[in-house]
Structures are given as C-alpha cells and as structure tokens.
Amino acid sequence: MANVEDILARMREEPKNIRFTDLCKVCNFYFGKPRQGGSSHRVYKMPWKGDPRINIQNHKGKAKVYQVRQVLRAVERLGVDHGAKE
C-alpha cells in the first residue's frame, strides 16, 4: 500500500492515472474526514477563510484530473500557510 508522499509524487507526475481511493487517502491525511461521504462524491472543507471546499468524485475507480490538480494546489497552499504536514 502506497504512503501519502508516494501518492503525491504520482499525482504530480501523472494526474490522469490516480485511483480515487489514493486521492481519498491524501485528502483524509491533509484535510481530515470529509464533510460528505458514502456516495460517489466526497467533500472536504479547507482550513482557510471563506467557504472553500474540495469536491472529489469516483469515476469508474479513478479520480478526475481537474480534481487531482485542485487537491495538489490545496496541499501546496497548506504547506505555505501552515508549514508542511508530514
């Protein structure tokens, strides 16, 4: 089973080939439990001002590319705003 850092590296290199379960693992690690789950969608609240959220969905076992990129940007912002979480 891949760890979060390995998954992040794969997300950066090949965002088109990321499993939904791996994206969920990264989101759970950095953002906590989803506000909504149990369906094909999971919604994660971000810790910064406003009402930002990340919405990811399962598409035949894979994550959608634009959602992978959104998660990467949010993880990078967390690293800048709060220091890297590892």
mmCIF file as gemmi writes it, N, C-alpha and C atoms, coordinates in Angstrom:
data_model
loop_
_atom_site.group_PDB
_atom_site.id
_atom_site.type_symbol
_atom_site.label_atom_id
_atom_site.label_alt_id
_atom_site.label_comp_id
_atom_site.label_asym_id
_atom_site.label_entity_id
_atom_site.label_seq_id
_atom_site.pdbx_PDB_ins_code
_atom_site.Cartn_x
_atom_site.Cartn_y
_atom_site.Cartn_z
_atom_site.occupancy
_atom_site.B_iso_or_equiv
_atom_site.pdbx_formal_charge
_atom_site.auth_seq_id
_atom_site.auth_asym_id
_atom_site.pdbx_PDB_model_num
ATOM 1 N N . MET Axp A 1 ? 0.844 -1.179 0 1 0 ? 1 A 1
ATOM 2 C CA . MET Axp A 1 ? 0 0 0 1 0 ? 1 A 1
ATOM 3 C C . MET Axp A 1 ? 0.892 1.246 0 1 0 ? 1 A 1
ATOM 4 N N . ALA Axp A 2 ? 0.597 2.158 -0.893 1 0 ? 2 A 1
ATOM 5 C CA . ALA Axp A 2 ? 1.419 3.354 -1.053 1 0 ? 2 A 1
ATOM 6 C C . ALA Axp A 2 ? 1.173 4.346 0.08 1 0 ? 2 A 1
ATOM 7 N N . ASN Axp A 3 ? 2.241 5.036 0.481 1 0 ? 3 A 1
ATOM 8 C CA . ASN Axp A 3 ? 2.058 6.062 1.5 1 0 ? 3 A 1
ATOM 9 C C . ASN Axp A 3 ? 1.699 7.383 0.827 1 0 ? 3 A 1
ATOM 10 N N . VAL Axp A 4 ? 1.336 8.372 1.614 1 0 ? 4 A 1
ATOM 11 C CA . VAL Axp A 4 ? 0.838 9.646 1.11 1 0 ? 4 A 1
ATOM 12 C C . VAL Axp A 4 ? 1.877 10.354 0.249 1 0 ? 4 A 1
ATOM 13 N N . GLU Axp A 5 ? 3.125 10.338 0.651 1 0 ? 5 A 1
ATOM 14 C CA . GLU Axp A 5 ? 4.17 11.009 -0.132 1 0 ? 5 A 1
ATOM 15 C C . GLU Axp A 5 ? 4.346 10.366 -1.506 1 0 ? 5 A 1
ATOM 16 N N . ASP Axp A 6 ? 4.275 9.043 -1.564 1 0 ? 6 A 1
ATOM 17 C CA . ASP Axp A 6 ? 4.371 8.352 -2.856 1 0 ? 6 A 1
ATOM 18 C C . ASP Axp A 6 ? 3.197 8.713 -3.76 1 0 ? 6 A 1
ATOM 19 N N . ILE Axp A 7 ? 2.016 8.773 -3.186 1 0 ? 7 A 1
ATOM 20 C CA . ILE Axp A 7 ? 0.823 9.131 -3.951 1 0 ? 7 A 1
ATOM 21 C C . ILE Axp A 7 ? 0.941 10.56 -4.466 1 0 ? 7 A 1
ATOM 22 N N . LEU Axp A 8 ? 1.398 11.479 -3.618 1 0 ? 8 A 1
ATOM 23 C CA . LEU Axp A 8 ? 1.574 12.874 -4.054 1 0 ? 8 A 1
ATOM 24 C C . LEU Axp A 8 ? 2.566 12.965 -5.212 1 0 ? 8 A 1
ATOM 25 N N . ALA Axp A 9 ? 3.64 12.216 -5.138 1 0 ? 9 A 1
ATOM 26 C CA . ALA Axp A 9 ? 4.617 12.228 -6.226 1 0 ? 9 A 1
ATOM 27 C C . ALA Axp A 9 ? 3.977 11.727 -7.517 1 0 ? 9 A 1
ATOM 28 N N . ARG Axp A 10 ? 3.183 10.665 -7.433 1 0 ? 10 A 1
ATOM 29 C CA . ARG Axp A 10 ? 2.491 10.156 -8.619 1 0 ? 10 A 1
ATOM 30 C C . ARG Axp A 10 ? 1.471 11.157 -9.139 1 0 ? 10 A 1
ATOM 31 N N . MET Axp A 11 ? 0.794 11.86 -8.228 1 0 ? 11 A 1
ATOM 32 C CA . MET Axp A 11 ? -0.185 12.869 -8.631 1 0 ? 11 A 1
ATOM 33 C C . MET Axp A 11 ? 0.479 13.982 -9.424 1 0 ? 11 A 1
ATOM 34 N N . ARG Axp A 12 ? 1.669 14.371 -9.017 1 0 ? 12 A 1
ATOM 35 C CA . ARG Axp A 12 ? 2.388 15.438 -9.727 1 0 ? 12 A 1
ATOM 36 C C . ARG Axp A 12 ? 2.884 14.967 -11.102 1 0 ? 12 A 1
ATOM 37 N N . GLU Axp A 13 ? 3.336 13.729 -11.155 1 0 ? 13 A 1
ATOM 38 C CA . GLU Axp A 13 ? 3.899 13.193 -12.395 1 0 ? 13 A 1
ATOM 39 C C . GLU Axp A 13 ? 2.834 12.778 -13.4 1 0 ? 13 A 1
ATOM 40 N N . GLU Axp A 14 ? 1.766 12.167 -12.908 1 0 ? 14 A 1
ATOM 41 C CA . GLU Axp A 14 ? 0.775 11.573 -13.798 1 0 ? 14 A 1
ATOM 42 C C . GLU Axp A 14 ? -0.639 11.749 -13.233 1 0 ? 14 A 1
ATOM 43 N N . PRO Axp A 15 ? -1.201 12.96 -13.282 1 0 ? 15 A 1
ATOM 44 C CA . PRO Axp A 15 ? -2.513 13.21 -12.685 1 0 ? 15 A 1
ATOM 45 C C . PRO Axp A 15 ? -3.662 12.474 -13.373 1 0 ? 15 A 1
ATOM 46 N N . LYS Axp A 16 ? -3.432 11.953 -14.563 1 0 ? 16 A 1
ATOM 47 C CA . LYS Axp A 16 ? -4.5 11.251 -15.283 1 0 ? 16 A 1
ATOM 48 C C . LYS Axp A 16 ? -4.704 9.824 -14.806 1 0 ? 16 A 1
ATOM 49 N N . ASN Axp A 17 ? -3.765 9.307 -14.032 1 0 ? 17 A 1
ATOM 50 C CA . ASN Axp A 17 ? -3.833 7.894 -13.66 1 0 ? 17 A 1
ATOM 51 C C . ASN Axp A 17 ? -3.801 7.711 -12.146 1 0 ? 17 A 1
ATOM 52 N N . ILE Axp A 18 ? -4.683 8.407 -11.444 1 0 ? 18 A 1
ATOM 53 C CA . ILE Axp A 18 ? -4.735 8.328 -9.986 1 0 ? 18 A 1
ATOM 54 C C . ILE Axp A 18 ? -6.033 7.639 -9.573 1 0 ? 18 A 1
ATOM 55 N N . ARG Axp A 19 ? -5.901 6.652 -8.722 1 0 ? 19 A 1
ATOM 56 C CA . ARG Axp A 19 ? -7.092 5.965 -8.223 1 0 ? 19 A 1
ATOM 57 C C . ARG Axp A 19 ? -7.836 6.855 -7.229 1 0 ? 19 A 1
ATOM 58 N N . PHE Axp A 20 ? -9.143 6.731 -7.231 1 0 ? 20 A 1
ATOM 59 C CA . PHE Axp A 20 ? -9.977 7.511 -6.32 1 0 ? 20 A 1
ATOM 60 C C . PHE Axp A 20 ? -9.614 7.212 -4.869 1 0 ? 20 A 1
ATOM 61 N N . THR Axp A 21 ? -9.355 5.962 -4.548 1 0 ? 21 A 1
ATOM 62 C CA . THR Axp A 21 ? -9.012 5.609 -3.164 1 0 ? 21 A 1
ATOM 63 C C . THR Axp A 21 ? -7.705 6.264 -2.728 1 0 ? 21 A 1
ATOM 64 N N . ASP Axp A 22 ? -6.756 6.399 -3.659 1 0 ? 22 A 1
ATOM 65 C CA . ASP Axp A 22 ? -5.497 7.068 -3.329 1 0 ? 22 A 1
ATOM 66 C C . ASP Axp A 22 ? -5.712 8.558 -3.099 1 0 ? 22 A 1
ATOM 67 N N . LEU Axp A 23 ? -6.558 9.181 -3.926 1 0 ? 23 A 1
ATOM 68 C CA . LEU Axp A 23 ? -6.859 10.599 -3.735 1 0 ? 23 A 1
ATOM 69 C C . LEU Axp A 23 ? -7.566 10.816 -2.399 1 0 ? 23 A 1
ATOM 70 N N . CYS Axp A 24 ? -8.455 9.91 -2.03 1 0 ? 24 A 1
ATOM 71 C CA . CYS Axp A 24 ? -9.134 9.992 -0.731 1 0 ? 24 A 1
ATOM 72 C C . CYS Axp A 24 ? -8.131 9.894 0.415 1 0 ? 24 A 1
ATOM 73 N N . LYS Axp A 25 ? -7.15 9.022 0.268 1 0 ? 25 A 1
ATOM 74 C CA . LYS Axp A 25 ? -6.126 8.846 1.299 1 0 ? 25 A 1
ATOM 75 C C . LYS Axp A 25 ? -5.359 10.154 1.519 1 0 ? 25 A 1
ATOM 76 N N . VAL Axp A 26 ? -4.99 10.828 0.43 1 0 ? 26 A 1
ATOM 77 C CA . VAL Axp A 26 ? -4.279 12.104 0.528 1 0 ? 26 A 1
ATOM 78 C C . VAL Axp A 26 ? -5.18 13.155 1.179 1 0 ? 26 A 1
ATOM 79 N N . CYS Axp A 27 ? -6.429 13.243 0.729 1 0 ? 27 A 1
ATOM 80 C CA . CYS Axp A 27 ? -7.361 14.231 1.282 1 0 ? 27 A 1
ATOM 81 C C . CYS Axp A 27 ? -7.614 13.988 2.77 1 0 ? 27 A 1
ATOM 82 N N . ASN Axp A 28 ? -7.804 12.739 3.157 1 0 ? 28 A 1
ATOM 83 C CA . ASN Axp A 28 ? -8.027 12.43 4.572 1 0 ? 28 A 1
ATOM 84 C C . ASN Axp A 28 ? -6.816 12.82 5.414 1 0 ? 28 A 1
ATOM 85 N N . PHE Axp A 29 ? -5.63 12.607 4.893 1 0 ? 29 A 1
ATOM 86 C CA . PHE Axp A 29 ? -4.407 12.931 5.626 1 0 ? 29 A 1
ATOM 87 C C . PHE Axp A 29 ? -4.268 14.437 5.837 1 0 ? 29 A 1
ATOM 88 N N . TYR Axp A 30 ? -4.469 15.21 4.773 1 0 ? 30 A 1
ATOM 89 C CA . TYR Axp A 30 ? -4.249 16.655 4.852 1 0 ? 30 A 1
ATOM 90 C C . TYR Axp A 30 ? -5.461 17.45 5.333 1 0 ? 30 A 1
ATOM 91 N N . PHE Axp A 31 ? -6.666 17.014 5.002 1 0 ? 31 A 1
ATOM 92 C CA . PHE Axp A 31 ? -7.858 17.818 5.289 1 0 ? 31 A 1
ATOM 93 C C . PHE Axp A 31 ? -8.777 17.22 6.345 1 0 ? 31 A 1
ATOM 94 N N . GLY Axp A 32 ? -8.502 16.01 6.794 1 0 ? 32 A 1
ATOM 95 C CA . GLY Axp A 32 ? -9.367 15.365 7.782 1 0 ? 32 A 1
ATOM 96 C C . GLY Axp A 32 ? -10.501 14.619 7.107 1 0 ? 32 A 1
ATOM 97 N N . LYS Axp A 33 ? -11.455 14.196 7.904 1 0 ? 33 A 1
ATOM 98 C CA . LYS Axp A 33 ? -12.58 13.436 7.375 1 0 ? 33 A 1
ATOM 99 C C . LYS Axp A 33 ? -13.443 14.321 6.479 1 0 ? 33 A 1
ATOM 100 N N . PRO Axp A 34 ? -14.044 13.725 5.454 1 0 ? 34 A 1
ATOM 101 C CA . PRO Axp A 34 ? -14.892 14.528 4.57 1 0 ? 34 A 1
ATOM 102 C C . PRO Axp A 34 ? -16.182 14.964 5.268 1 0 ? 34 A 1
ATOM 103 N N . ARG Axp A 35 ? -16.664 16.142 4.854 1 0 ? 35 A 1
ATOM 104 C CA . ARG Axp A 35 ? -17.959 16.616 5.368 1 0 ? 35 A 1
ATOM 105 C C . ARG Axp A 35 ? -19.072 15.757 4.817 1 0 ? 35 A 1
ATOM 106 N N . GLN Axp A 36 ? -18.883 15.278 3.618 1 0 ? 36 A 1
ATOM 107 C CA . GLN Axp A 36 ? -19.857 14.399 2.985 1 0 ? 36 A 1
ATOM 108 C C . GLN Axp A 36 ? -19.113 13.217 2.413 1 0 ? 36 A 1
ATOM 109 N N . GLY Axp A 37 ? -19.645 12.054 2.595 1 0 ? 37 A 1
ATOM 110 C CA . GLY Axp A 37 ? -19.019 10.855 2.061 1 0 ? 37 A 1
ATOM 111 C C . GLY Axp A 37 ? -20.059 9.767 1.917 1 0 ? 37 A 1
ATOM 112 N N . GLY Axp A 38 ? -19.648 8.598 1.53 1 0 ? 38 A 1
ATOM 113 C CA . GLY Axp A 38 ? -20.569 7.484 1.426 1 0 ? 38 A 1
ATOM 114 C C . GLY Axp A 38 ? -21.268 7.387 0.083 1 0 ? 38 A 1
ATOM 115 N N . SER Axp A 39 ? -20.985 8.312 -0.801 1 0 ? 39 A 1
ATOM 116 C CA . SER Axp A 39 ? -21.536 8.232 -2.156 1 0 ? 39 A 1
ATOM 117 C C . SER Axp A 39 ? -20.36 8.318 -3.121 1 0 ? 39 A 1
ATOM 118 N N . SER Axp A 40 ? -20.632 8.637 -4.361 1 0 ? 40 A 1
ATOM 119 C CA . SER Axp A 40 ? -19.533 8.761 -5.309 1 0 ? 40 A 1
ATOM 120 C C . SER Axp A 40 ? -18.761 10.054 -5.103 1 0 ? 40 A 1
ATOM 121 N N . HIS Axp A 41 ? -19.302 10.983 -4.317 1 0 ? 41 A 1
ATOM 122 C CA . HIS Axp A 41 ? -18.645 12.263 -4.047 1 0 ? 41 A 1
ATOM 123 C C . HIS Axp A 41 ? -18.166 12.325 -2.598 1 0 ? 41 A 1
ATOM 124 N N . ARG Axp A 42 ? -17.072 13.037 -2.397 1 0 ? 42 A 1
ATOM 125 C CA . ARG Axp A 42 ? -16.597 13.374 -1.049 1 0 ? 42 A 1
ATOM 126 C C . ARG Axp A 42 ? -16.262 14.851 -1.041 1 0 ? 42 A 1
ATOM 127 N N . VAL Axp A 43 ? -16.694 15.54 -0.001 1 0 ? 43 A 1
ATOM 128 C CA . VAL Axp A 43 ? -16.478 16.98 0.105 1 0 ? 43 A 1
ATOM 129 C C . VAL Axp A 43 ? -15.634 17.251 1.34 1 0 ? 43 A 1
ATOM 130 N N . TYR Axp A 44 ? -14.522 17.949 1.132 1 0 ? 44 A 1
ATOM 131 C CA . TYR Axp A 44 ? -13.599 18.3 2.212 1 0 ? 44 A 1
ATOM 132 C C . TYR Axp A 44 ? -13.588 19.808 2.394 1 0 ? 44 A 1
ATOM 133 N N . LYS Axp A 45 ? -13.676 20.258 3.638 1 0 ? 45 A 1
ATOM 134 C CA . LYS Axp A 45 ? -13.607 21.685 3.944 1 0 ? 45 A 1
ATOM 135 C C . LYS Axp A 45 ? -12.144 22.069 4.143 1 0 ? 45 A 1
ATOM 136 N N . MET Axp A 46 ? -11.776 23.202 3.563 1 0 ? 46 A 1
ATOM 137 C CA . MET Axp A 46 ? -10.418 23.703 3.692 1 0 ? 46 A 1
ATOM 138 C C . MET Axp A 46 ? -10.313 24.608 4.913 1 0 ? 46 A 1
ATOM 139 N N . PRO Axp A 47 ? -9.137 24.682 5.527 1 0 ? 47 A 1
ATOM 140 C CA . PRO Axp A 47 ? -8.989 25.439 6.776 1 0 ? 47 A 1
ATOM 141 C C . PRO Axp A 47 ? -8.774 26.938 6.601 1 0 ? 47 A 1
ATOM 142 N N . TRP Axp A 48 ? -8.916 27.493 5.409 1 0 ? 48 A 1
ATOM 143 C CA . TRP Axp A 48 ? -8.72 28.926 5.257 1 0 ? 48 A 1
ATOM 144 C C . TRP Axp A 48 ? -10.045 29.656 5.127 1 0 ? 48 A 1
ATOM 145 N N . LYS Axp A 49 ? -9.986 30.989 5.159 1 0 ? 49 A 1
ATOM 146 C CA . LYS Axp A 49 ? -11.18 31.827 5.207 1 0 ? 49 A 1
ATOM 147 C C . LYS Axp A 49 ? -12.09 31.62 4.001 1 0 ? 49 A 1
ATOM 148 N N . GLY Axp A 50 ? -13.334 32.012 4.228 1 0 ? 50 A 1
ATOM 149 C CA . GLY Axp A 50 ? -14.34 31.844 3.196 1 0 ? 50 A 1
ATOM 150 C C . GLY Axp A 50 ? -14.992 30.484 3.343 1 0 ? 50 A 1
ATOM 151 N N . ASP Axp A 51 ? -15.537 30.006 2.283 1 0 ? 51 A 1
ATOM 152 C CA . ASP Axp A 51 ? -16.17 28.694 2.306 1 0 ? 51 A 1
ATOM 153 C C . ASP Axp A 51 ? -15.557 27.793 1.242 1 0 ? 51 A 1
ATOM 154 N N . PRO Axp A 52 ? -14.242 27.675 1.244 1 0 ? 52 A 1
ATOM 155 C CA . PRO Axp A 52 ? -13.622 26.839 0.22 1 0 ? 52 A 1
ATOM 156 C C . PRO Axp A 52 ? -13.789 25.364 0.551 1 0 ? 52 A 1
ATOM 157 N N . ARG Axp A 53 ? -13.917 24.591 -0.468 1 0 ? 53 A 1
ATOM 158 C CA . ARG Axp A 53 ? -14.002 23.143 -0.277 1 0 ? 53 A 1
ATOM 159 C C . ARG Axp A 53 ? -13.449 22.433 -1.495 1 0 ? 53 A 1
ATOM 160 N N . ILE Axp A 54 ? -13.1 21.205 -1.28 1 0 ? 54 A 1
ATOM 161 C CA . ILE Axp A 54 ? -12.644 20.33 -2.353 1 0 ? 54 A 1
ATOM 162 C C . ILE Axp A 54 ? -13.698 19.243 -2.496 1 0 ? 54 A 1
ATOM 163 N N . ASN Axp A 55 ? -14.166 19.075 -3.703 1 0 ? 55 A 1
ATOM 164 C CA . ASN Axp A 55 ? -15.163 18.056 -4.003 1 0 ? 55 A 1
ATOM 165 C C . ASN Axp A 55 ? -14.511 17.069 -4.963 1 0 ? 55 A 1
ATOM 166 N N . ILE Axp A 56 ? -14.394 15.821 -4.527 1 0 ? 56 A 1
ATOM 167 C CA . ILE Axp A 56 ? -13.813 14.811 -5.408 1 0 ? 56 A 1
ATOM 168 C C . ILE Axp A 56 ? -14.86 13.742 -5.66 1 0 ? 56 A 1
ATOM 169 N N . GLN Axp A 57 ? -14.731 13.076 -6.805 1 0 ? 57 A 1
ATOM 170 C CA . GLN Axp A 57 ? -15.707 12.041 -7.112 1 0 ? 57 A 1
ATOM 171 C C . GLN Axp A 57 ? -15.051 10.849 -7.777 1 0 ? 57 A 1
ATOM 172 N N . ASN Axp A 58 ? -15.678 9.717 -7.564 1 0 ? 58 A 1
ATOM 173 C CA . ASN Axp A 58 ? -15.218 8.456 -8.094 1 0 ? 58 A 1
ATOM 174 C C . ASN Axp A 58 ? -15.787 8.293 -9.502 1 0 ? 58 A 1
ATOM 175 N N . HIS Axp A 59 ? -14.905 8.148 -10.473 1 0 ? 59 A 1
ATOM 176 C CA . HIS Axp A 59 ? -15.325 7.919 -11.846 1 0 ? 59 A 1
ATOM 177 C C . HIS Axp A 59 ? -14.713 6.607 -12.32 1 0 ? 59 A 1
ATOM 178 N N . LYS Axp A 60 ? -15.466 5.52 -12.129 1 0 ? 60 A 1
ATOM 179 C CA . LYS Axp A 60 ? -15.018 4.179 -12.527 1 0 ? 60 A 1
ATOM 180 C C . LYS Axp A 60 ? -13.702 3.794 -11.858 1 0 ? 60 A 1
ATOM 181 N N . GLY Axp A 61 ? -13.571 4.156 -10.577 1 0 ? 61 A 1
ATOM 182 C CA . GLY Axp A 61 ? -12.382 3.797 -9.807 1 0 ? 61 A 1
ATOM 183 C C . GLY Axp A 61 ? -11.239 4.793 -9.894 1 0 ? 61 A 1
ATOM 184 N N . LYS Axp A 62 ? -11.343 5.762 -10.785 1 0 ? 62 A 1
ATOM 185 C CA . LYS Axp A 62 ? -10.3 6.763 -10.971 1 0 ? 62 A 1
ATOM 186 C C . LYS Axp A 62 ? -10.773 8.126 -10.486 1 0 ? 62 A 1
ATOM 187 N N . ALA Axp A 63 ? -9.811 8.991 -10.206 1 0 ? 63 A 1
ATOM 188 C CA . ALA Axp A 63 ? -10.105 10.374 -9.839 1 0 ? 63 A 1
ATOM 189 C C . ALA Axp A 63 ? -10.065 11.213 -11.111 1 0 ? 63 A 1
ATOM 190 N N . LYS Axp A 64 ? -10.884 12.25 -11.144 1 0 ? 64 A 1
ATOM 191 C CA . LYS Axp A 64 ? -10.877 13.147 -12.295 1 0 ? 64 A 1
ATOM 192 C C . LYS Axp A 64 ? -9.632 14.035 -12.234 1 0 ? 64 A 1
ATOM 193 N N . VAL Axp A 65 ? -9.057 14.297 -13.4 1 0 ? 65 A 1
ATOM 194 C CA . VAL Axp A 65 ? -7.78 15.009 -13.485 1 0 ? 65 A 1
ATOM 195 C C . VAL Axp A 65 ? -7.869 16.401 -12.858 1 0 ? 65 A 1
ATOM 196 N N . TYR Axp A 66 ? -8.919 17.15 -13.162 1 0 ? 66 A 1
ATOM 197 C CA . TYR Axp A 66 ? -9.013 18.503 -12.617 1 0 ? 66 A 1
ATOM 198 C C . TYR Axp A 66 ? -9.139 18.479 -11.101 1 0 ? 66 A 1
ATOM 199 N N . GLN Axp A 67 ? -9.735 17.442 -10.555 1 0 ? 67 A 1
ATOM 200 C CA . GLN Axp A 67 ? -9.847 17.325 -9.104 1 0 ? 67 A 1
ATOM 201 C C . GLN Axp A 67 ? -8.51 16.956 -8.479 1 0 ? 67 A 1
ATOM 202 N N . VAL Axp A 68 ? -7.732 16.137 -9.142 1 0 ? 68 A 1
ATOM 203 C CA . VAL Axp A 68 ? -6.378 15.821 -8.67 1 0 ? 68 A 1
ATOM 204 C C . VAL Axp A 68 ? -5.565 17.101 -8.588 1 0 ? 68 A 1
ATOM 205 N N . ARG Axp A 69 ? -5.666 17.935 -9.621 1 0 ? 69 A 1
ATOM 206 C CA . ARG Axp A 69 ? -4.928 19.199 -9.628 1 0 ? 69 A 1
ATOM 207 C C . ARG Axp A 69 ? -5.407 20.15 -8.542 1 0 ? 69 A 1
ATOM 208 N N . GLN Axp A 70 ? -6.716 20.174 -8.27 1 0 ? 70 A 1
ATOM 209 C CA . GLN Axp A 70 ? -7.246 21.006 -7.179 1 0 ? 70 A 1
ATOM 210 C C . GLN Axp A 70 ? -6.67 20.569 -5.838 1 0 ? 70 A 1
ATOM 211 N N . VAL Axp A 71 ? -6.617 19.277 -5.622 1 0 ? 71 A 1
ATOM 212 C CA . VAL Axp A 71 ? -6.072 18.749 -4.369 1 0 ? 71 A 1
ATOM 213 C C . VAL Axp A 71 ? -4.598 19.114 -4.254 1 0 ? 71 A 1
ATOM 214 N N . LEU Axp A 72 ? -3.847 18.981 -5.324 1 0 ? 72 A 1
ATOM 215 C CA . LEU Axp A 72 ? -2.425 19.352 -5.293 1 0 ? 72 A 1
ATOM 216 C C . LEU Axp A 72 ? -2.247 20.824 -4.926 1 0 ? 72 A 1
ATOM 217 N N . ARG Axp A 73 ? -3.051 21.708 -5.528 1 0 ? 73 A 1
ATOM 218 C CA . ARG Axp A 73 ? -2.955 23.14 -5.198 1 0 ? 73 A 1
ATOM 219 C C . ARG Axp A 73 ? -3.307 23.387 -3.735 1 0 ? 73 A 1
ATOM 220 N N . ALA Axp A 74 ? -4.322 22.705 -3.225 1 0 ? 74 A 1
ATOM 221 C CA . ALA Axp A 74 ? -4.717 22.888 -1.829 1 0 ? 74 A 1
ATOM 222 C C . ALA Axp A 74 ? -3.636 22.381 -0.876 1 0 ? 74 A 1
ATOM 223 N N . VAL Axp A 75 ? -3.02 21.257 -1.195 1 0 ? 75 A 1
ATOM 224 C CA . VAL Axp A 75 ? -1.934 20.722 -0.359 1 0 ? 75 A 1
ATOM 225 C C . VAL Axp A 75 ? -0.757 21.686 -0.365 1 0 ? 75 A 1
ATOM 226 N N . GLU Axp A 76 ? -0.43 22.233 -1.527 1 0 ? 76 A 1
ATOM 227 C CA . GLU Axp A 76 ? 0.66 23.206 -1.608 1 0 ? 76 A 1
ATOM 228 C C . GLU Axp A 76 ? 0.337 24.452 -0.803 1 0 ? 76 A 1
ATOM 229 N N . ARG Axp A 77 ? -0.903 24.899 -0.861 1 0 ? 77 A 1
ATOM 230 C CA . ARG Axp A 77 ? -1.298 26.081 -0.083 1 0 ? 77 A 1
ATOM 231 C C . ARG Axp A 77 ? -1.201 25.798 1.415 1 0 ? 77 A 1
ATOM 232 N N . LEU Axp A 78 ? -1.586 24.601 1.832 1 0 ? 78 A 1
ATOM 233 C CA . LEU Axp A 78 ? -1.441 24.24 3.247 1 0 ? 78 A 1
ATOM 234 C C . LEU Axp A 78 ? 0.015 24.293 3.662 1 0 ? 78 A 1
ATOM 235 N N . GLY Axp A 79 ? 0.912 23.827 2.812 1 0 ? 79 A 1
ATOM 236 C CA . GLY Axp A 79 ? 2.337 23.856 3.111 1 0 ? 79 A 1
ATOM 237 C C . GLY Axp A 79 ? 2.856 25.258 3.265 1 0 ? 79 A 1
ATOM 238 N N . VAL Axp A 80 ? 2.354 26.177 2.449 1 0 ? 80 A 1
ATOM 239 C CA . VAL Axp A 80 ? 2.775 27.576 2.513 1 0 ? 80 A 1
ATOM 240 C C . VAL Axp A 80 ? 2.161 28.251 3.723 1 0 ? 80 A 1
ATOM 241 N N . ASP Axp A 81 ? 0.861 28.062 3.943 1 0 ? 81 A 1
ATOM 242 C CA . ASP Axp A 81 ? 0.142 28.742 5.017 1 0 ? 81 A 1
ATOM 243 C C . ASP Axp A 81 ? 0.454 28.2 6.406 1 0 ? 81 A 1
ATOM 244 N N . HIS Axp A 82 ? 0.645 26.879 6.507 1 0 ? 82 A 1
ATOM 245 C CA . HIS Axp A 82 ? 0.738 26.244 7.831 1 0 ? 82 A 1
ATOM 246 C C . HIS Axp A 82 ? 1.986 25.418 8.048 1 0 ? 82 A 1
ATOM 247 N N . GLY Axp A 83 ? 2.897 25.421 7.114 1 0 ? 83 A 1
ATOM 248 C CA . GLY Axp A 83 ? 4.066 24.569 7.221 1 0 ? 83 A 1
ATOM 249 C C . GLY Axp A 83 ? 3.709 23.17 6.738 1 0 ? 83 A 1
ATOM 250 N N . ALA Axp A 84 ? 4.649 22.487 6.171 1 0 ? 84 A 1
ATOM 251 C CA . ALA Axp A 84 ? 4.391 21.163 5.607 1 0 ? 84 A 1
ATOM 252 C C . ALA Axp A 84 ? 3.99 20.186 6.696 1 0 ? 84 A 1
ATOM 253 N N . LYS Axp A 85 ? 2.953 19.401 6.43 1 0 ? 85 A 1
ATOM 254 C CA . LYS Axp A 85 ? 2.477 18.373 7.353 1 0 ? 85 A 1
ATOM 255 C C . LYS Axp A 85 ? 2.968 17.043 6.849 1 0 ? 85 A 1
ATOM 256 N N . GLU Axp A 86 ? 3.843 16.415 7.599 1 0 ? 86 A 1
ATOM 257 C CA . GLU Axp A 86 ? 4.364 15.114 7.184 1 0 ? 86 A 1
ATOM 258 C C . GLU Axp A 86 ? 4.477 14.2 8.366 1 0 ? 86 A 1
